[in-house]
Amino acid sequence: MTDQADIEPAARQAERKKSFAILADGYAKDLFTTGMILQKLDYDVYIVNSAEDALRIVAAAMPTLIITELVLPQMSGLELLVRIKHDEQTKQVPVIIHTASEDEQKKTLCRATGCAAFLRKPIDPAALYSAIQLATEKIPRQFIRLRTLLPAMVGGPGAAGPQTGTDYVTELSEGGVFIRTLNPRPVDAVLPVTIIIRSLPIKVKAKVVRSVTLSSGLFREPGMGMKFVDISGTDREVLRNVIKGQILKDITGS
């Protein structure tokens, strides 16, 4: 099931209070890779290679989230987790363990100490995104939302609204889209939508869950937030692969 947050446009996201994550990893390659993925997922991130540096940042500014490897140069990620969870000022900060360690005992200790999630490398953007959403958001998004610009055809014979020609998808996820259009349809309208990805037409039916007109206010992108109500498994897999490919592009050689 897709929540409205999955297809919320970028303009509204900009209104949210700015937040940031601390990423601690003793492996330079993983620090770079995970840090770049977090940036592509629209998170502000401070990268450090030690728990001590992470604690120094925490003392200066309270983060929204801490993501740490267990293996760090001096103080371990588990010790960092313990320090965060036993301090009255920081115990509410979610800590996600993201590690190459296969030690099941440490996994058990981390969970008992209160980590928000325990993820194993190599990095999986969807799993990381889901864990961050569950740890930090009151209404977590189920799917990665990708900012993009793709041609789309909205409407057709028998649709709830006229066929208007080519509009543009500016937000894309497995569960829905935000379509920039000067002719947004009313909430609850169900429409056929064709999205053009690499010359390949993806045909779905989608329901309008949010409609934004030019009169909705300054700096609001006119269009429709839509959730998919009918999409084939093949087309959903295409969307998943396109999104993952864009997130990993220029990072892991994908």
DRENPA-3360 file (N, C-alpha, C; in nm, 2 decimals, always signed):
BEGIN
1 = MTDQADIE = +0.08/-0.12/+0.00/+0.00/+0.00/+0.00/+0.09/+0.12/+0.00 ~ +0.05/+0.22/-0.08/+0.13/+0.34/-0.10/+0.08/+0.46/-0.02 ~ +0.16/+0.52/+0.07/+0.11/+0.63/+0.14/+0.13/+0.76/+0.06 ~ +0.05/+0.86/+0.09/+0.07/+0.99/+0.02/+0.21/+1.04/+0.03 ~ +0.28/+1.01/+0.13/+0.42/+1.06/+0.15/+0.51/+1.00/+0.04 ~ +0.47/+0.89/-0.02/+0.55/+0.83/-0.13/+0.55/+0.91/-0.25 ~ +0.44/+0.99/-0.28/+0.43/+1.07/-0.40/+0.42/+1.22/-0.37 ~ +0.48/+1.26/-0.25/+0.47/+1.40/-0.21/+0.58/+1.47/-0.30;
9 = PAARQAER = +0.54/+1.59/-0.36/+0.63/+1.66/-0.45/+0.74/+1.72/-0.37 ~ +0.85/+1.75/-0.45/+0.97/+1.81/-0.39/+0.95/+1.95/-0.33 ~ +0.86/+2.02/-0.39/+0.83/+2.16/-0.34/+0.78/+2.15/-0.19 ~ +0.70/+2.05/-0.16/+0.65/+2.04/-0.03/+0.76/+1.99/+0.07 ~ +0.84/+1.90/+0.02/+0.95/+1.85/+0.10/+1.04/+1.96/+0.15 ~ +1.06/+2.07/+0.06/+1.14/+2.18/+0.10/+1.09/+2.26/+0.22 ~ +0.96/+2.24/+0.25/+0.91/+2.31/+0.36/+0.94/+2.25/+0.49 ~ +0.98/+2.12/+0.49/+1.01/+2.05/+0.61/+1.13/+2.10/+0.68;
17 = KKSFAILA = +1.13/+2.08/+0.81/+1.25/+2.13/+0.89/+1.37/+2.05/+0.85 ~ +1.48/+2.12/+0.83/+1.61/+2.06/+0.79/+1.66/+1.97/+0.90 ~ +1.71/+1.85/+0.86/+1.76/+1.76/+0.95/+1.89/+1.69/+0.89 ~ +1.96/+1.62/+0.98/+2.09/+1.56/+0.92/+2.12/+1.43/+0.99 ~ +2.20/+1.35/+0.92/+2.24/+1.22/+0.98/+2.39/+1.23/+0.99 ~ +2.44/+1.15/+1.09/+2.59/+1.13/+1.10/+2.62/+0.99/+1.05 ~ +2.71/+0.97/+0.97/+2.76/+0.84/+0.92/+2.90/+0.82/+0.96 ~ +2.92/+0.71/+1.04/+3.05/+0.67/+1.09/+3.09/+0.54/+1.04;
25 = DGYAKDLF = +3.21/+0.54/+0.97/+3.25/+0.41/+0.91/+3.40/+0.42/+0.89 ~ +3.47/+0.31/+0.94/+3.62/+0.31/+0.93/+3.67/+0.27/+0.80 ~ +3.58/+0.22/+0.71/+3.63/+0.18/+0.57/+3.60/+0.30/+0.48 ~ +3.71/+0.35/+0.42/+3.69/+0.47/+0.34/+3.60/+0.45/+0.22 ~ +3.61/+0.34/+0.15/+3.52/+0.31/+0.04/+3.38/+0.31/+0.07 ~ +3.35/+0.24/+0.19/+3.21/+0.23/+0.23/+3.16/+0.36/+0.28 ~ +3.24/+0.44/+0.34/+3.21/+0.57/+0.39/+3.16/+0.66/+0.27 ~ +3.24/+0.65/+0.16/+3.21/+0.73/+0.04/+3.08/+0.68/-0.02;
33 = TTGMILQK = +3.07/+0.55/-0.04/+2.96/+0.49/-0.11/+2.83/+0.52/-0.04 ~ +2.82/+0.49/+0.09/+2.70/+0.51/+0.17/+2.67/+0.66/+0.18 ~ +2.77/+0.74/+0.20/+2.75/+0.88/+0.20/+2.69/+0.94/+0.08 ~ +2.74/+0.89/-0.04/+2.68/+0.94/-0.17/+2.54/+0.89/-0.19 ~ +2.51/+0.77/-0.14/+2.37/+0.72/-0.16/+2.28/+0.80/-0.07 ~ +2.32/+0.83/+0.05/+2.24/+0.91/+0.14/+2.21/+1.05/+0.08 ~ +2.31/+1.11/+0.02/+2.29/+1.23/-0.05/+2.19/+1.22/-0.17 ~ +2.20/+1.11/-0.24/+2.11/+1.09/-0.35/+1.97/+1.06/-0.30;
41 = LDYDVYIV = +1.95/+1.02/-0.18/+1.82/+0.99/-0.12/+1.77/+1.12/-0.05 ~ +1.84/+1.23/-0.07/+1.80/+1.36/-0.02/+1.82/+1.38/+0.13 ~ +1.92/+1.31/+0.19/+1.95/+1.33/+0.33/+2.08/+1.41/+0.34 ~ +2.08/+1.51/+0.43/+2.21/+1.58/+0.46/+2.29/+1.49/+0.55 ~ +2.42/+1.47/+0.53/+2.49/+1.37/+0.60/+2.63/+1.43/+0.64 ~ +2.67/+1.41/+0.76/+2.81/+1.43/+0.80/+2.88/+1.30/+0.81 ~ +3.00/+1.29/+0.74/+3.07/+1.16/+0.74/+3.19/+1.17/+0.83 ~ +3.21/+1.07/+0.91/+3.33/+1.06/+1.00/+3.38/+0.92/+1.00;
49 = NSAEDALR = +3.51/+0.90/+1.03/+3.56/+0.77/+1.03/+3.59/+0.71/+1.17 ~ +3.53/+0.78/+1.28/+3.55/+0.73/+1.41/+3.43/+0.76/+1.50 ~ +3.41/+0.68/+1.60/+3.30/+0.71/+1.70/+3.33/+0.84/+1.77 ~ +3.46/+0.86/+1.80/+3.49/+0.99/+1.88/+3.45/+1.11/+1.80 ~ +3.47/+1.11/+1.67/+3.43/+1.23/+1.59/+3.28/+1.24/+1.58 ~ +3.21/+1.12/+1.58/+3.06/+1.13/+1.58/+3.01/+1.19/+1.71 ~ +3.07/+1.15/+1.82/+3.03/+1.21/+1.95/+3.06/+1.36/+1.96 ~ +3.17/+1.40/+1.89/+3.20/+1.55/+1.90/+3.09/+1.62/+1.82;
57 = IVAAAMPT = +3.04/+1.57/+1.71/+2.94/+1.63/+1.63/+2.81/+1.63/+1.71 ~ +2.78/+1.52/+1.78/+2.66/+1.51/+1.86/+2.66/+1.62/+1.97 ~ +2.77/+1.64/+2.03/+2.78/+1.74/+2.14/+2.76/+1.88/+2.09 ~ +2.78/+1.91/+1.96/+2.76/+2.04/+1.90/+2.62/+2.06/+1.84 ~ +2.57/+1.95/+1.78/+2.44/+1.96/+1.72/+2.37/+1.83/+1.72 ~ +2.25/+1.82/+1.77/+2.18/+1.69/+1.78/+2.13/+1.64/+1.64 ~ +2.18/+1.53/+1.60/+2.14/+1.47/+1.47/+2.00/+1.41/+1.47 ~ +1.95/+1.39/+1.36/+1.82/+1.32/+1.34/+1.84/+1.17/+1.35;
65 = LIITELVL = +1.97/+1.13/+1.31/+1.99/+0.99/+1.29/+2.14/+0.97/+1.30 ~ +2.19/+0.85/+1.35/+2.33/+0.81/+1.34/+2.33/+0.67/+1.27 ~ +2.42/+0.66/+1.17/+2.44/+0.53/+1.10/+2.59/+0.49/+1.13 ~ +2.61/+0.37/+1.18/+2.75/+0.34/+1.21/+2.79/+0.20/+1.18 ~ +2.91/+0.18/+1.13/+2.97/+0.05/+1.12/+3.01/+0.00/+1.26 ~ +3.02/-0.13/+1.28/+3.06/-0.18/+1.41/+3.21/-0.17/+1.42 ~ +3.28/-0.19/+1.31/+3.43/-0.19/+1.31/+3.48/-0.04/+1.29 ~ +3.53/+0.02/+1.39/+3.58/+0.16/+1.39/+3.72/+0.16/+1.45;
73 = PQMSGLEL = +3.80/+0.26/+1.42/+3.94/+0.25/+1.46/+3.97/+0.24/+1.61 ~ +3.90/+0.30/+1.69/+3.92/+0.29/+1.84/+3.79/+0.25/+1.91 ~ +3.71/+0.34/+1.94/+3.58/+0.30/+2.00/+3.50/+0.23/+1.89 ~ +3.43/+0.12/+1.93/+3.36/+0.04/+1.83/+3.22/+0.11/+1.81 ~ +3.15/+0.06/+1.70/+3.01/+0.11/+1.68/+2.92/+0.07/+1.78 ~ +2.94/-0.05/+1.84/+2.86/-0.10/+1.96/+2.88/-0.01/+2.08 ~ +3.00/+0.03/+2.10/+3.03/+0.12/+2.21/+2.96/+0.26/+2.19 ~ +2.97/+0.30/+2.06/+2.90/+0.43/+2.03/+2.75/+0.42/+2.05;
81 = LVRIKHDE = +2.69/+0.31/+2.01/+2.55/+0.28/+2.04/+2.52/+0.29/+2.19 ~ +2.60/+0.22/+2.27/+2.58/+0.22/+2.41/+2.59/+0.36/+2.47 ~ +2.69/+0.44/+2.43/+2.70/+0.58/+2.47/+2.58/+0.66/+2.44 ~ +2.53/+0.65/+2.32/+2.41/+0.73/+2.27/+2.29/+0.69/+2.35 ~ +2.27/+0.56/+2.37/+2.15/+0.51/+2.44/+2.15/+0.53/+2.59 ~ +2.26/+0.55/+2.65/+2.27/+0.57/+2.79/+2.29/+0.71/+2.84 ~ +2.27/+0.80/+2.74/+2.28/+0.94/+2.77/+2.14/+1.00/+2.76 ~ +2.09/+1.06/+2.86/+1.95/+1.12/+2.86/+1.93/+1.22/+2.75;
89 = QTKQVPVI = +2.03/+1.29/+2.71/+2.01/+1.39/+2.60/+2.01/+1.33/+2.46 ~ +2.06/+1.21/+2.45/+2.07/+1.15/+2.31/+2.00/+1.02/+2.29 ~ +1.94/+0.97/+2.40/+1.89/+0.83/+2.39/+1.77/+0.82/+2.29 ~ +1.71/+0.93/+2.25/+1.60/+0.92/+2.16/+1.65/+0.93/+2.01 ~ +1.78/+0.95/+1.99/+1.84/+0.96/+1.86/+1.84/+0.81/+1.80 ~ +1.78/+0.78/+1.69/+1.79/+0.65/+1.63/+1.93/+0.62/+1.58 ~ +1.97/+0.50/+1.61/+2.10/+0.45/+1.56/+2.08/+0.33/+1.47 ~ +2.13/+0.33/+1.35/+2.12/+0.22/+1.26/+2.26/+0.16/+1.25;
97 = IHTASEDE = +2.28/+0.03/+1.27/+2.40/-0.04/+1.25/+2.41/-0.09/+1.10 ~ +2.51/-0.05/+1.03/+2.53/-0.09/+0.89/+2.67/-0.15/+0.88 ~ +2.68/-0.28/+0.88/+2.81/-0.34/+0.90/+2.84/-0.46/+0.81 ~ +2.97/-0.48/+0.79/+3.02/-0.60/+0.72/+3.03/-0.72/+0.82 ~ +3.02/-0.70/+0.95/+3.04/-0.80/+1.05/+2.93/-0.91/+1.04 ~ +2.97/-1.04/+1.05/+2.88/-1.15/+1.05/+2.85/-1.20/+1.19 ~ +2.90/-1.13/+1.29/+2.89/-1.18/+1.43/+2.75/-1.17/+1.48 ~ +2.68/-1.28/+1.50/+2.54/-1.29/+1.54/+2.53/-1.24/+1.68;
105 = QKKTLCRA = +2.63/-1.26/+1.77/+2.63/-1.22/+1.91/+2.62/-1.07/+1.91 ~ +2.70/-1.00/+1.83/+2.70/-0.85/+1.83/+2.57/-0.80/+1.77 ~ +2.51/-0.87/+1.68/+2.38/-0.83/+1.63/+2.28/-0.84/+1.74 ~ +2.28/-0.94/+1.82/+2.19/-0.96/+1.94/+2.21/-0.85/+2.04 ~ +2.34/-0.82/+2.07/+2.37/-0.71/+2.16/+2.32/-0.57/+2.11 ~ +2.34/-0.55/+1.98/+2.30/-0.42/+1.93/+2.15/-0.41/+1.94 ~ +2.08/-0.51/+1.91/+1.93/-0.50/+1.92/+1.89/-0.49/+2.06 ~ +1.95/-0.56/+2.15/+1.92/-0.54/+2.30/+1.95/-0.40/+2.35;
113 = TGCAAFLR = +2.05/-0.34/+2.29/+2.09/-0.20/+2.33/+2.00/-0.10/+2.28 ~ +1.92/-0.13/+2.17/+1.83/-0.04/+2.12/+1.85/+0.02/+1.98 ~ +1.93/-0.05/+1.90/+1.95/+0.00/+1.76/+1.82/+0.00/+1.69 ~ +1.80/+0.10/+1.60/+1.68/+0.11/+1.52/+1.67/+0.00/+1.41 ~ +1.79/-0.04/+1.36/+1.79/-0.14/+1.26/+1.93/-0.20/+1.25 ~ +1.95/-0.32/+1.21/+2.08/-0.39/+1.19/+2.08/-0.43/+1.05 ~ +2.17/-0.36/+0.97/+2.18/-0.39/+0.82/+2.32/-0.44/+0.79 ~ +2.32/-0.54/+0.70/+2.46/-0.59/+0.66/+2.49/-0.54/+0.52;
121 = KPIDPAAL = +2.62/-0.51/+0.51/+2.67/-0.48/+0.38/+2.68/-0.60/+0.29 ~ +2.68/-0.59/+0.15/+2.69/-0.46/+0.08/+2.57/-0.38/+0.08 ~ +2.58/-0.26/+0.05/+2.47/-0.16/+0.06/+2.35/-0.20/-0.03 ~ +2.23/-0.19/+0.02/+2.11/-0.20/-0.05/+2.03/-0.07/-0.03 ~ +2.02/+0.01/-0.13/+1.96/+0.14/-0.11/+1.82/+0.14/-0.06 ~ +1.74/+0.04/-0.11/+1.60/+0.03/-0.07/+1.59/-0.01/+0.08 ~ +1.67/-0.10/+0.12/+1.67/-0.15/+0.26/+1.71/-0.03/+0.35 ~ +1.82/+0.04/+0.31/+1.87/+0.15/+0.39/+1.76/+0.26/+0.40;
129 = YSAIQLAT = +1.70/+0.29/+0.29/+1.60/+0.40/+0.28/+1.48/+0.36/+0.37 ~ +1.44/+0.23/+0.36/+1.32/+0.19/+0.44/+1.36/+0.20/+0.59 ~ +1.48/+0.15/+0.63/+1.52/+0.16/+0.77/+1.52/+0.30/+0.82 ~ +1.57/+0.39/+0.74/+1.58/+0.53/+0.78/+1.44/+0.59/+0.80 ~ +1.35/+0.56/+0.70/+1.22/+0.61/+0.71/+1.15/+0.56/+0.84 ~ +1.16/+0.43/+0.87/+1.09/+0.38/+0.99/+1.15/+0.44/+1.11 ~ +1.28/+0.47/+1.11/+1.34/+0.52/+1.23/+1.31/+0.67/+1.26 ~ +1.29/+0.75/+1.15/+1.28/+0.89/+1.16/+1.15/+0.96/+1.13;
137 = EKIPRQFI = +1.06/+0.89/+1.06/+0.94/+0.96/+1.01/+0.82/+0.91/+1.08 ~ +0.72/+1.00/+1.11/+0.60/+0.96/+1.17/+0.51/+0.88/+1.07 ~ +0.52/+0.93/+0.94/+0.46/+0.86/+0.83/+0.56/+0.81/+0.73 ~ +0.62/+0.69/+0.76/+0.73/+0.65/+0.67/+0.69/+0.62/+0.53 ~ +0.77/+0.66/+0.44/+0.75/+0.62/+0.30/+0.79/+0.48/+0.28 ~ +0.72/+0.41/+0.19/+0.75/+0.27/+0.17/+0.85/+0.25/+0.06 ~ +0.86/+0.35/-0.04/+0.95/+0.33/-0.15/+1.04/+0.45/-0.17 ~ +1.16/+0.43/-0.22/+1.24/+0.54/-0.26/+1.17/+0.63/-0.36;
145 = RLRTLLPA = +1.18/+0.76/-0.34/+1.13/+0.86/-0.43/+1.24/+0.93/-0.51 ~ +1.24/+0.92/-0.64/+1.34/+0.97/-0.73/+1.30/+1.09/-0.80 ~ +1.37/+1.20/-0.78/+1.35/+1.32/-0.86/+1.39/+1.29/-1.01 ~ +1.30/+1.33/-1.10/+1.33/+1.29/-1.24/+1.26/+1.39/-1.33 ~ +1.26/+1.37/-1.46/+1.18/+1.44/-1.56/+1.16/+1.35/-1.67 ~ +1.04/+1.28/-1.67/+1.01/+1.18/-1.77/+0.87/+1.22/-1.84 ~ +0.87/+1.21/-1.97/+0.74/+1.23/-2.04/+0.63/+1.14/-1.99 ~ +0.51/+1.19/-1.99/+0.40/+1.10/-1.95/+0.27/+1.14/-2.02;
153 = MVGGPGAA = +0.19/+1.05/-2.05/+0.06/+1.07/-2.11/-0.05/+1.04/-2.01 ~ -0.13/+1.13/-1.97/-0.24/+1.11/-1.87/-0.37/+1.12/-1.94 ~ -0.46/+1.02/-1.90/-0.59/+1.02/-1.96/-0.60/+0.93/-2.08 ~ -0.72/+0.93/-2.14/-0.74/+0.84/-2.25/-0.89/+0.82/-2.27 ~ -0.93/+0.74/-2.36/-1.08/+0.71/-2.38/-1.14/+0.65/-2.26 ~ -1.24/+0.71/-2.21/-1.31/+0.66/-2.09/-1.25/+0.70/-1.96 ~ -1.14/+0.78/-1.97/-1.08/+0.82/-1.84/-1.16/+0.93/-1.77 ~ -1.13/+0.95/-1.64/-1.20/+1.05/-1.57/-1.13/+1.18/-1.59;
161 = GPQTGTDY = -1.15/+1.24/-1.71/-1.08/+1.37/-1.74/-1.03/+1.36/-1.88 ~ -1.01/+1.47/-1.95/-0.96/+1.47/-2.09/-0.82/+1.43/-2.11 ~ -0.79/+1.38/-2.22/-0.65/+1.34/-2.25/-0.58/+1.47/-2.29 ~ -0.47/+1.51/-2.23/-0.42/+1.64/-2.25/-0.29/+1.64/-2.33 ~ -0.24/+1.53/-2.37/-0.11/+1.52/-2.43/+0.00/+1.49/-2.34 ~ +0.12/+1.55/-2.36/+0.23/+1.51/-2.28/+0.25/+1.59/-2.15 ~ +0.25/+1.53/-2.04/+0.29/+1.60/-1.91/+0.42/+1.54/-1.87 ~ +0.46/+1.57/-1.75/+0.59/+1.52/-1.70/+0.59/+1.46/-1.56;
169 = VTELSEGG = +0.65/+1.34/-1.55/+0.67/+1.29/-1.41/+0.79/+1.35/-1.35 ~ +0.78/+1.42/-1.24/+0.89/+1.48/-1.17/+0.93/+1.41/-1.04 ~ +0.84/+1.32/-0.99/+0.88/+1.23/-0.88/+0.83/+1.09/-0.91 ~ +0.92/+1.00/-0.90/+0.89/+0.86/-0.94/+0.92/+0.76/-0.82 ~ +0.83/+0.67/-0.79/+0.86/+0.56/-0.70/+0.79/+0.44/-0.75 ~ +0.82/+0.33/-0.68/+0.75/+0.20/-0.72/+0.60/+0.21/-0.70 ~ +0.56/+0.30/-0.61/+0.42/+0.30/-0.57/+0.34/+0.41/-0.63 ~ +0.40/+0.51/-0.69/+0.33/+0.62/-0.74/+0.42/+0.73/-0.80;
177 = VFIRTLNP = +0.36/+0.84/-0.85/+0.43/+0.94/-0.92/+0.37/+1.08/-0.88 ~ +0.45/+1.18/-0.90/+0.40/+1.32/-0.91/+0.41/+1.36/-1.05 ~ +0.30/+1.40/-1.11/+0.30/+1.45/-1.25/+0.28/+1.60/-1.26 ~ +0.37/+1.67/-1.32/+0.36/+1.81/-1.34/+0.27/+1.83/-1.46 ~ +0.16/+1.90/-1.43/+0.06/+1.93/-1.53/-0.01/+2.06/-1.50 ~ -0.06/+2.13/-1.60/-0.14/+2.25/-1.58/-0.29/+2.21/-1.57 ~ -0.32/+2.09/-1.58/-0.45/+2.04/-1.58/-0.47/+1.93/-1.48 ~ -0.44/+1.95/-1.35/-0.45/+1.85/-1.25/-0.60/+1.80/-1.23;
185 = RPVDAVLP = -0.62/+1.67/-1.22/-0.75/+1.62/-1.20/-0.79/+1.62/-1.06 ~ -0.92/+1.60/-1.03/-0.97/+1.61/-0.89/-0.92/+1.48/-0.81 ~ -0.91/+1.50/-0.68/-0.87/+1.39/-0.59/-0.97/+1.28/-0.61 ~ -0.92/+1.15/-0.61/-0.99/+1.03/-0.62/-1.02/+0.99/-0.77 ~ -0.99/+1.08/-0.86/-1.00/+1.04/-1.00/-0.90/+0.92/-1.03 ~ -0.94/+0.82/-1.11/-0.86/+0.71/-1.15/-0.83/+0.72/-1.30 ~ -0.70/+0.73/-1.34/-0.67/+0.76/-1.47/-0.57/+0.66/-1.53 ~ -0.57/+0.63/-1.66/-0.46/+0.56/-1.72/-0.35/+0.66/-1.74;
193 = VTIIIRSL = -0.23/+0.61/-1.71/-0.11/+0.69/-1.72/+0.00/+0.61/-1.80 ~ +0.06/+0.67/-1.90/+0.17/+0.61/-1.97/+0.30/+0.69/-1.94 ~ +0.40/+0.62/-1.88/+0.53/+0.69/-1.85/+0.63/+0.64/-1.95 ~ +0.71/+0.73/-2.01/+0.81/+0.69/-2.10/+0.94/+0.68/-2.04 ~ +1.00/+0.57/-2.03/+1.13/+0.55/-1.97/+1.22/+0.48/-2.07 ~ +1.33/+0.55/-2.11/+1.42/+0.50/-2.21/+1.35/+0.45/-2.33 ~ +1.25/+0.53/-2.38/+1.17/+0.50/-2.50/+1.07/+0.38/-2.47 ~ +1.07/+0.33/-2.35/+0.98/+0.22/-2.32/+0.86/+0.27/-2.25;
201 = PIKVKAKV = +0.73/+0.24/-2.30/+0.61/+0.29/-2.23/+0.57/+0.20/-2.12 ~ +0.56/+0.26/-2.00/+0.51/+0.19/-1.88/+0.37/+0.23/-1.86 ~ +0.27/+0.14/-1.87/+0.13/+0.17/-1.87/+0.07/+0.13/-1.73 ~ +0.01/+0.22/-1.66/-0.05/+0.19/-1.53/-0.18/+0.26/-1.52 ~ -0.26/+0.23/-1.42/-0.37/+0.31/-1.37/-0.34/+0.36/-1.24 ~ -0.37/+0.49/-1.22/-0.33/+0.56/-1.09/-0.44/+0.65/-1.04 ~ -0.45/+0.66/-0.91/-0.55/+0.74/-0.84/-0.49/+0.87/-0.79 ~ -0.56/+0.98/-0.82/-0.51/+1.11/-0.77/-0.54/+1.12/-0.62;
209 = VRSVTLSS = -0.43/+1.14/-0.54/-0.44/+1.15/-0.40/-0.41/+1.30/-0.35 ~ -0.35/+1.38/-0.44/-0.33/+1.52/-0.41/-0.33/+1.59/-0.54 ~ -0.40/+1.71/-0.54/-0.41/+1.79/-0.66/-0.37/+1.93/-0.63 ~ -0.27/+1.98/-0.71/-0.22/+2.11/-0.69/-0.24/+2.20/-0.81 ~ -0.31/+2.31/-0.79/-0.33/+2.40/-0.91/-0.24/+2.52/-0.90 ~ -0.24/+2.60/-1.00/-0.16/+2.72/-1.00/-0.20/+2.82/-0.89 ~ -0.32/+2.81/-0.84/-0.37/+2.90/-0.74/-0.34/+2.85/-0.60 ~ -0.27/+2.73/-0.59/-0.25/+2.67/-0.46/-0.14/+2.75/-0.38;
217 = GLFREPGM = -0.07/+2.84/-0.44/+0.03/+2.92/-0.37/+0.16/+2.93/-0.44 ~ +0.24/+3.03/-0.41/+0.37/+3.05/-0.47/+0.46/+2.93/-0.45 ~ +0.54/+2.90/-0.54/+0.64/+2.80/-0.53/+0.58/+2.66/-0.52 ~ +0.46/+2.64/-0.55/+0.40/+2.51/-0.55/+0.39/+2.46/-0.70 ~ +0.45/+2.35/-0.72/+0.45/+2.29/-0.86/+0.31/+2.24/-0.89 ~ +0.24/+2.29/-1.00/+0.11/+2.24/-1.03/+0.12/+2.10/-1.08 ~ +0.02/+2.02/-1.03/+0.02/+1.88/-1.08/-0.06/+1.79/-0.99 ~ -0.03/+1.66/-1.00/-0.10/+1.56/-0.92/-0.01/+1.46/-0.86;
225 = GMKFVDIS = -0.03/+1.43/-0.73/+0.03/+1.32/-0.67/-0.06/+1.20/-0.69 ~ -0.01/+1.09/-0.75/-0.09/+0.98/-0.78/-0.03/+0.85/-0.73 ~ -0.11/+0.76/-0.68/-0.07/+0.62/-0.64/-0.12/+0.52/-0.74 ~ -0.03/+0.42/-0.77/-0.07/+0.32/-0.86/-0.18/+0.23/-0.80 ~ -0.28/+0.20/-0.88/-0.38/+0.11/-0.84/-0.38/-0.02/-0.93 ~ -0.31/-0.01/-1.04/-0.30/-0.12/-1.13/-0.17/-0.11/-1.21 ~ -0.07/-0.20/-1.18/+0.05/-0.20/-1.25/+0.10/-0.34/-1.25 ~ +0.16/-0.38/-1.37/+0.20/-0.52/-1.38/+0.33/-0.54/-1.30;
233 = GTDREVLR = +0.35/-0.67/-1.26/+0.47/-0.70/-1.19/+0.60/-0.67/-1.27 ~ +0.59/-0.69/-1.40/+0.70/-0.66/-1.49/+0.74/-0.51/-1.49 ~ +0.63/-0.43/-1.50/+0.65/-0.28/-1.51/+0.70/-0.23/-1.37 ~ +0.65/-0.29/-1.26/+0.70/-0.25/-1.13/+0.85/-0.28/-1.11 ~ +0.89/-0.40/-1.17/+1.03/-0.44/-1.16/+1.12/-0.34/-1.25 ~ +1.06/-0.30/-1.36/+1.14/-0.20/-1.44/+1.16/-0.07/-1.36 ~ +1.05/-0.02/-1.30/+1.06/+0.10/-1.21/+1.17/+0.08/-1.10 ~ +1.16/-0.04/-1.04/+1.25/-0.06/-0.93/+1.40/-0.06/-0.98;
241 = NVIKGQIL = +1.42/-0.12/-1.09/+1.56/-0.12/-1.15/+1.61/+0.01/-1.19 ~ +1.52/+0.09/-1.25/+1.55/+0.22/-1.30/+1.59/+0.31/-1.18 ~ +1.51/+0.31/-1.07/+1.54/+0.39/-0.95/+1.67/+0.34/-0.89 ~ +1.69/+0.21/-0.87/+1.81/+0.17/-0.81/+1.93/+0.20/-0.89 ~ +1.92/+0.19/-1.03/+2.03/+0.23/-1.12/+2.07/+0.37/-1.11 ~ +1.97/+0.46/-1.09/+1.99/+0.60/-1.08/+2.06/+0.64/-0.95 ~ +2.02/+0.57/-0.84/+2.08/+0.59/-0.71/+2.22/+0.55/-0.71 ~ +2.25/+0.44/-0.77/+2.39/+0.38/-0.77/+2.48/+0.44/-0.88;
249 = KDITGS = +2.42/+0.51/-0.97/+2.50/+0.56/-1.09/+2.62/+0.65/-1.04 ~ +2.73/+0.62/-1.10/+2.86/+0.69/-1.07/+2.91/+0.67/-0.93 ~ +2.85/+0.57/-0.85/+2.89/+0.54/-0.72/+2.96/+0.41/-0.71 ~ +2.89/+0.30/-0.77/+2.95/+0.17/-0.76/+2.98/+0.11/-0.90 ~ +2.98/+0.20/-1.00/+3.01/+0.16/-1.13/+2.89/+0.11/-1.21 ~ +2.77/+0.13/-1.15/+2.64/+0.09/-1.21/+2.60/+0.19/-1.32;
% end
